[in-house]
Amino acid sequence: MDDPQHDNPSADNNLSAENIPSADLAAVLSGDLLCWSCKYDLTGLSVTGACPECGVPVRATLLAIVDPNASSFEPLKWPVLSALGLLMWSGAAFIAILVVAALRAGDAVVSLLGVNTNFLQFGVLIPIFAGLSGLGTIAFIRPHKAIRTSTTICSTVAALLYAPLVYLLWNLHARFDVVHGSPYFGDLLAVRERVEKRILIGLLILCIALLLRPAVRGFAARSVLMRTGQLTRQTLLAFAAAVVISLLGDILHYLSLQWPALESVALTTIWMAFVVIGSAMIAVGFGGMFWDSIRLYPVIRRKPRSLGEVIRKESISGSPETQSQ
Ligand SMILES: [Zn+2]
């Protein structure tokens, strides 16, 4: 228990505790490290400091950028394309979902106002954006050479399932609805055919979501913040649950059309509630997934960095080589 600081007996106890991490206190950022919050160049600052521009502690930036498992990730073959693919997959799907929501909102407004117009011709945007989303899934098939074969197979099947999905979306939103008019105010026979199409589309989306899950999880795991749960993350499992809720509503609706004896205000309320709540959860969930892709973009574009890559130790005796930037 011998303390080396005998020349300063008054502060003996306090100093001995504070002297231990002195080696770490001299660690400075070695460059190419931008503030997580405002992108200010933090080169040369101490790891214990704060960003001079926005005041965010340097430690927060290190926590966000430095990955203790950096070396365990297989480098991506085409990091920029992978990041863009992830953005395109989630962004285009989110736009397609928003177009569906806007069309149904448009139906409601039109029927409320009793005007003789509709926006159903915009339904063609839905298969177009779904197709773009499908193109984005190519990024999931073989992003690096260490990817599991099962993940590659799942992603490939999911990408292929986009073909029937786009066809059905085009058939429903760009043809059927344009011919039959607003879907929830049409004749019964047409409604049944539409519900059948909706159920098929729902099943395809459910399969695609579950098949893409391993690849999407692999990308999310590259972010230390997402992996450790420090950023809340939308999961494809939650999205799949939302699709199931909406599907249950469609199936109940279909049964009530099949057996009119079942039709009642109660059942109609139930299937409508399932469809509306499920659809809202789908939109919110995929919005979150798009937001996650935006946050993942820089992580995927540039490989995760280890602590050793972003800091260097400087002797406390004040070496003259210290650069000031
Ligand atoms: Zn800053």
Residues whose N, C-alpha, C, O or C-beta is under 5 A from the ligand:
A	BS01	ZN	C35 S37 C38 K39 Y40 C51 E53 C54 G55 V56
